[in-house]
């Protein structure tokens, strides 16, 4: 359920319905009255999408002729069954918050990557050896070693 930030919610029976989209703007209407106390906020659930989520350890390395090392990024690939407006996404695993990331407007059935920070337990080292180097061409041998220090298996593709 997507909703606004809440510090107090007194009216749990308030219904919000989609009024559709016009020129890229999504409109919602509140179907019944509610009371908002001074200095409070109230959650208004306006969507209940089905979210498909896949956790990946992402490593990016661009070619250069030097050795390098780094850590993987903790990324969640998500796809929603319906449009999601831009905003902050909080990722939870086993009821615990594991990170937050911002997304732009997300169309239904479109994948987006949520990067929630680095993972120091999965790292890589890239070693580059020059095989041939002359004026016109260069040839390199590149070896990448990935280290998993976690107590569980990491799936790779």
C-alpha positions, 0 to 999 in steps of 0.5 A, a space after each residue: 500500500 502506498 501512502 503519505 507519511 503518517 504520525 497519527 491516523 484517526 480515520 481509517 475508513 477514508 477511501 481514496 479512488 483513482 480518477 485516471 490520468 490526464 496529460 501525464 498527471 494522475 488524479 485521486 479523489 477522497 470519497 468521504 470526509 475525515 478530520 485532521 488534528 492540528 500538527 498531525 499528518 494522516 495516511 491516505 492509501 491510494 494504491 495497492 500494487 503487486 510488486 515483483 522484487 528481485 535482489 541482486 549484487 551489482 558490480 560495475 567496472 569500466 575498462 581501463 588498463 589498471 587493476 581495480 577493486 570494489 564492492 558490490 551494490 545492494 540492488 533490488 529490481 522491482 516491477 509494479 502491477 500499476 503506475 507508481 508515482 515518483 517518491 521514496 521507496 523503503 525496502 524491507 526484508 523479514 520485517 526490517 528496513 534494509 534501505 531506501 531509494 528514490 524512483 521517478 514515475 514508474 509505468 506498470 510492468 516496467 522494471 527499475 533498479 533500487 540501489 540501497 548502498 554498497 555491500 562490503 561482504 561481496 567484493 571484486 578485484 580486477 587484474 589487467 595484464 598487457 599482452 600486446 601494446 603497440 602504436 595501433 593496437 593493444 591486447 589485454 588479459 583481464 581476470 576478475 575475482 569475486 569474493 563472497 564473505 556471507 554465510 549464504 550462497 549468492 546466485 550469479 548470472 
